[in-house]
């Protein structure tokens, strides 16, 4: 199709567009009853006209007033204390309970067997937590009886409740702490001759952690001995047979697992850990 054929049609389209633009704007039809115009085009209200009643917005009020009883913490301070305890809860579980010794000993068991990924870390930590809850049960019951229940009943102030709650934990840690470690931290802190009941927690906690690590490493040494004997025997046999290219760990692993299952190793380890805190 040639350009000459397209010219009449193009001229017709241009004429139609020009006629549409040149047409006068029609008057706007009145809006139907009940129709509200869009906000930018709505007319401003006349002076003196009554403004529509504004609906009151929703409001949220937090009341942080203190307790009416003297010696009680205000609600705001109680919220801060609870949030702080939730933040420090993992450290309290790790350092002020039996968790440290248990998890270290179970890690030594896995290393002695020669299986670094079995049981998994989640299983070992879960087992350590439940054993910790079992061992710390009497201490928790004592805290609840002497501190938590009187505080919830309103017969004990918050400060006195915290002091009473620290006593059972302190007694537990002192029972598992070596005298040498306790005297060492007392000397570092510049304390003079101090009674056991008067030792502050900032001295008891690090001494308790050092004692727990020492006890856990001693138990780990005795755990490694039978498996080390198996490694020596397997290495000697492989050398005698001339199989020097054969990894001894691969051959000794089934014998380690067999020995561990025959002596009921998990029962012995758990029983030793629990009894180490009761003696």
C-alpha positions in Angstrom: 0.0 0.0 0.0 1.4 3.4 -1.0 1.8 6.4 1.1 -0.7 8.3 -1.1 -3.5 5.9 0.0 -2.8 6.5 3.7 -2.9 10.3 3.6 -6.8 10.7 3.4 -7.2 8.4 6.5 -4.5 10.2 8.5 -6.1 13.6 7.7 -9.5 12.3 8.9 -8.0 11.2 12.2 -6.3 14.5 12.8 -9.4 16.4 12.1 -11.4 14.4 14.6 -8.9 15.0 17.3 -8.8 18.7 16.6 -12.7 18.9 16.8 -12.7 17.0 20.1 -10.2 19.4 21.7 -12.0 22.5 20.4 -15.4 21.4 21.8 -16.7 23.4 24.9 -16.6 21.6 28.2 -20.1 20.5 29.2 -21.6 21.5 32.6 -21.0 19.0 35.3 -24.2 17.0 36.1 -25.4 17.4 39.7 -24.2 14.7 42.0 -26.9 12.2 43.2 -28.2 12.3 46.7 -25.9 10.7 49.3 -22.8 11.0 47.0 -19.7 12.4 48.6 -17.2 13.9 46.3 -13.6 13.0 46.4 -11.7 14.7 49.1 -9.4 17.0 47.0 -12.4 18.3 45.0 -14.9 18.5 47.9 -16.0 22.0 48.8 -14.8 23.5 52.1 -17.5 23.8 54.8 -19.1 27.2 55.2 -18.2 29.4 58.1 -20.4 28.8 61.1 -21.5 25.4 59.9 -21.4 22.7 62.6 -18.5 20.3 62.1 -19.3 16.6 62.2 -18.6 14.9 65.5 -15.2 13.3 65.3 -15.0 9.7 66.5 -12.5 9.2 69.3 -9.5 7.2 68.2 -8.5 3.9 69.8 -5.9 4.4 72.6 -3.6 2.0 74.4 -2.6 3.0 77.9 0.2 1.3 79.9 -0.1 1.7 83.6 3.4 1.6 85.2 2.5 2.8 88.6 4.3 1.3 91.5 2.8 -1.1 94.1 0.9 0.3 97.0 2.8 -1.7 99.5 6.2 -0.3 100.7 9.3 -2.2 99.8 7.8 -3.7 96.6 9.2 -3.0 93.1 7.2 -1.1 90.6 5.7 -2.8 87.6 8.3 -1.2 85.3 11.2 -2.4 87.4 9.7 -5.8 87.6 9.4 -6.0 83.8 13.1 -4.9 83.5 14.1 -7.6 86.0 12.2 -10.3 84.2 13.6 -9.4 80.8 17.1 -9.3 82.3 16.6 -12.8 83.8 15.4 -14.1 80.5 18.5 -12.8 78.8 20.9 -14.2 81.4 19.0 -17.5 81.8 21.4 -19.5 79.5 24.4 -18.2 81.5 22.8 -19.1 84.8 22.0 -22.6 83.5 25.5 -23.1 82.2 27.5 -21.7 85.1 25.5 -22.2 88.3 24.1 -25.7 87.8 25.4 -29.2 87.0 25.2 -28.6 83.3 28.9 -27.8 82.8 30.2 -31.1 84.2 27.6 -33.2 82.4 28.0 -31.7 78.9 31.8 -31.9 79.1 31.8 -35.5 80.2 29.4 -36.5 77.4 31.6 -34.7 74.9 34.6 -36.8 76.1 32.6 -40.0 75.7 31.9 -39.2 72.1 35.6 -38.3 71.4 36.8 -41.5 73.2 34.5 -43.6 71.0 36.0 -42.0 67.9 32.6 -40.9 66.5 32.6 -37.1 66.4 29.1 -36.7 65.0 27.2 -39.5 66.9 25.3 -38.7 69.0 24.6 -35.3 67.6 25.2 -32.1 69.5 21.4 -31.5 69.9 21.1 -34.9 71.6 24.0 -34.4 74.0 22.8 -30.9 75.0 19.2 -32.1 75.4 20.4 -35.0 77.6 22.5 -32.7 79.6 19.6 -30.3 80.2 17.3 -33.0 81.4 19.9 -34.5 83.7 20.5 -30.9 85.0 16.8 -30.5 85.7 16.8 -33.9 87.5 19.8 -33.1 89.6 18.8 -29.5 90.4 15.2 -30.6 91.4 15.7 -30.4 95.2 17.4 -27.0 94.8 14.5 -25.7 92.7 12.0 -27.0 95.2 13.8 -25.2 98.0 13.9 -21.9 96.1 10.2 -22.2 95.4 9.3 -23.0 99.0 11.6 -20.4 100.6 11.5 -17.5 98.2 9.0 -17.7 95.3 5.9 -18.8 97.1 6.2 -16.2 99.9 6.9 -13.5 97.3 3.8 -14.4 95.2 1.7 -14.5 98.3 2.8 -10.9 99.2 4.4 -11.8 102.5 8.0 -11.2 101.2 9.5 -8.2 99.5 11.3 -8.6 96.2 14.8 -7.9 97.6 14.4 -10.4 100.4 13.0 -13.0 97.9 16.1 -12.7 95.7 18.4 -13.1 98.7 16.6 -16.2 99.9 16.6 -17.6 96.3 20.4 -17.3 96.1 20.9 -19.3 99.3 20.1 -22.8 97.9 22.1 -22.2 94.8 25.0 -20.9 96.8 24.9 -24.0 99.1 24.8 -26.3 96.1 27.8 -24.6 94.5 29.8 -24.6 97.7 29.2 -28.3 98.1 30.7 -29.0 94.7 33.6 -26.4 94.9 37.1 -27.3 96.0 38.5 -25.4 99.0 41.7 -24.6 97.0 39.7 -22.9 94.2 37.6 -21.0 96.7 40.7 -19.7 98.6 42.3 -18.7 95.3 39.5 -16.4 94.3 39.2 -15.0 97.8 42.9 -14.1 97.6 42.4 -12.6 94.1 39.5 -10.5 95.4 41.4 -9.2 98.4 39.1 -10.7 100.9 40.4 -11.5 104.4 39.5 -14.5 106.4 35.9 -15.2 105.4 33.4 -17.6 106.7 31.9 -20.0 104.1 28.4 -18.6 104.7 29.7 -15.0 104.1 31.5 -15.7 100.8 29.9 -13.6 98.0 28.5 -15.0 94.9 31.0 -13.3 92.7 33.6 -15.5 94.3 31.6 -18.7 94.5 30.6 -18.8 90.9 34.0 -18.7 89.2 35.4 -21.1 91.8 32.5 -23.5 91.2 33.1 -23.3 87.4 36.8 -24.1 87.7 36.0 -27.0 90.1 33.4 -28.4 87.7 35.9 -28.3 84.7 38.5 -30.0 86.8 36.1 -32.8 87.9 34.9 -33.2 84.3 38.4 -33.6 82.9 39.3 -36.2 85.6 36.2 -38.2 84.6 37.2 -37.9 81.0 40.7 -39.3 81.7 39.2 -42.5 83.1 36.8 -42.7 80.2 39.6 -42.6 77.6 41.7 -45.4 79.2 39.7 -48.5 78.1 39.3 -47.2 74.5 43.0 -46.3 74.4 43.9 -49.9 75.3 41.8 -51.1 72.3 43.6 -48.6 70.0 47.0 -50.0 71.2 45.9 -53.6 70.6 44.5 -52.9 67.2 47.6 -50.9 66.1 49.9 -53.7 67.3 48.0 -56.4 65.5 48.0 -54.4 62.2 51.7 -53.8 62.5 52.4 -57.5 63.1 50.3 -58.4 60.1 52.1 -55.9 57.9 48.9 -53.9 57.3 50.5 -50.5 57.9 48.4 -48.8 55.4 45.2 -49.8 57.2 43.9 -47.0 59.4 43.7 -48.3 63.0 40.7 -46.1 63.8 38.6 -47.8 61.2 39.4 -51.3 62.7 39.1 -50.3 66.3 35.8 -48.5 66.0 33.6 -51.6 65.9 35.4 -53.1 69.0 34.9 -49.8 70.9 31.2 -49.8 70.2 31.0 -53.5 71.1 32.7 -52.9 74.4 30.6 -49.8 75.2 27.3 -51.8 74.5 28.4 -54.9 76.4 29.2 -52.9 79.6 26.0 -50.8 79.2 28.1 -47.6 78.9 25.3 -45.0 78.9 23.9 -46.4 82.1 27.3 -46.4 83.8 28.1 -42.8 82.6 24.7 -41.3 83.7 24.8 -43.1 87.0 28.4 -41.9 87.7 27.4 -38.3 86.8 24.3 -38.3 89.0 26.1 -39.9 91.9 29.0 -37.5 91.6 26.6 -34.7 92.7 25.0 -36.6 95.6 28.3 -37.6 97.4 
